[in-house]
Each structure stands twice: as structure tokens, then as C-alpha cells.
Amino acid sequence: MNRLKELIDSLDLSTEKFAKIFSISISSVNRYTGANKTEKREIPTDLGIRIAEKYNVSLDWLMGNPNAKRYRDNTTDALLEVYNRLSDEGKNELFNFAVFIEGRGKGNG
């Protein structure tokens, strides 16, 4: 299966919704997923990067590398993105929880 099609299906998105999210045409999505068999096209690199970043997938995986892992290992980046969206109160709670977890780890050393 085409990796972009696999991703779109796993996100339960319609072709129309996916096209709208990335401001591309439905026909382009169909070309990239192979739904348009007469005009198949590779995903442009810049679009592939945007998709990979938005959905936390490896660009290698998205482009079809059979040895690539699906998800990027960017836990720190993802956590920072969540942190930046939190209210000040939420940031304080998250910080306190992180300190709590850190303290638990030190007790096991």
C-alpha cells in the first residue's frame, strides 16, 4: 500500500480533508496516493516534510523506505510543542509533575 494512503486512512481523513489541511488539490492527493493510476506522482519533498512534521512520521517511512520506522523519535520536540500550547497554570502543573517523576527515578538509583 502507498504510505501516504496508509497514513490518510489511519488518520481517518477523507481525501478532501487532507487536501484542505495542506492547501493542495484533491487531484494532487490522488496522484500522490496512487488513486489516479494514469498520473502517479511522487510527493514533493517540501510537502513530505510538512506531512511528516504534522503527523510525527518519519520522512523516510513516508517516502517508502522499507527499513524506516513509521514514527519519528522526537519526543522532546513533541513535548515542547504541547508545553507551548498550555496555559500558564498547565505549564506549572506539568513542571511539577516532571519534578515528581525525576524524584522517583533518583530513589531507584
WODA-V671073 format. One record per residue. N is the residue number from 1. RES is the residue in one small letter. PHI is phi in radians with two decimals (NA if undefined). Layout:
[[N | RES | PHI] [N | RES | PHI]]
//
This chain:
[[1 | m | NA] [2 | n | -1.09] [3 | r | -1.12] [4 | l | -1.14] [5 | k | -1.07] [6 | e | -1.03] [7 | l | -1.13] [8 | i | -1.03] [9 | d | -1.12] [10 | s | -1.17] [11 | l | -1.52] [12 | d | 1.00] [13 | l | -1.81] [14 | s | -1.42] [15 | t | -1.02] [16 | e | -1.09] [17 | k | -1.11] [18 | f | -1.06] [19 | a | -1.05] [20 | k | -1.14] [21 | i | -0.98] [22 | f | -1.80] [23 | s | 0.94] [24 | i | -2.20] [25 | s | -1.38] [26 | i | -1.07] [27 | s | -1.13] [28 | s | -1.14] [29 | v | -1.02] [30 | n | -1.08] [31 | r | -1.19] [32 | y | -1.23] [33 | t | -1.55] [34 | g | 1.54] [35 | a | -1.15] [36 | n | -1.67] [37 | k | -1.19] [38 | t | -1.46] [39 | e | -2.26] [40 | k | -1.05] [41 | r | -2.48] [42 | e | -1.34] [43 | i | -1.21] [44 | p | -1.05] [45 | t | -0.97] [46 | d | -1.11] [47 | l | -1.21] [48 | g | -1.01] [49 | i | -1.12] [50 | r | -1.09] [51 | i | -1.13] [52 | a | -1.03] [53 | e | -1.19] [54 | k | -1.13] [55 | y | -1.87] [56 | n | 0.95] [57 | v | -1.91] [58 | s | -1.23] [59 | l | -1.09] [60 | d | -1.01] [61 | w | -1.11] [62 | l | -1.03] [63 | m | -1.46] [64 | g | 1.78] [65 | n | -1.08] [66 | p | -1.20] [67 | n | -1.69] [68 | a | -1.45] [69 | k | -1.35] [70 | r | -1.17] [71 | y | -1.69] [72 | r | -1.27] [73 | d | -1.69] [74 | n | -2.36] [75 | t | -0.95] [76 | t | -1.12] [77 | d | -1.09] [78 | a | -1.11] [79 | l | -1.13] [80 | l | -1.12] [81 | e | -1.07] [82 | v | -1.10] [83 | y | -0.97] [84 | n | -1.16] [85 | r | -1.52] [86 | l | -1.33] [87 | s | -1.23] [88 | d | -1.03] [89 | e | -1.11] [90 | g | -1.11] [91 | k | -1.08] [92 | n | -1.10] [93 | e | -1.11] [94 | l | -1.11] [95 | f | -1.05] [96 | n | -1.07] [97 | f | -1.16] [98 | a | -1.09] [99 | v | -1.11] [100 | f | -1.07] [101 | i | -1.09] [102 | e | -1.04] [103 | g | -1.11] [104 | r | -1.07] [105 | g | -1.15] [106 | k | -1.23] [107 | g | -1.24] [108 | n | -1.65] [109 | g | -1.43]]
//
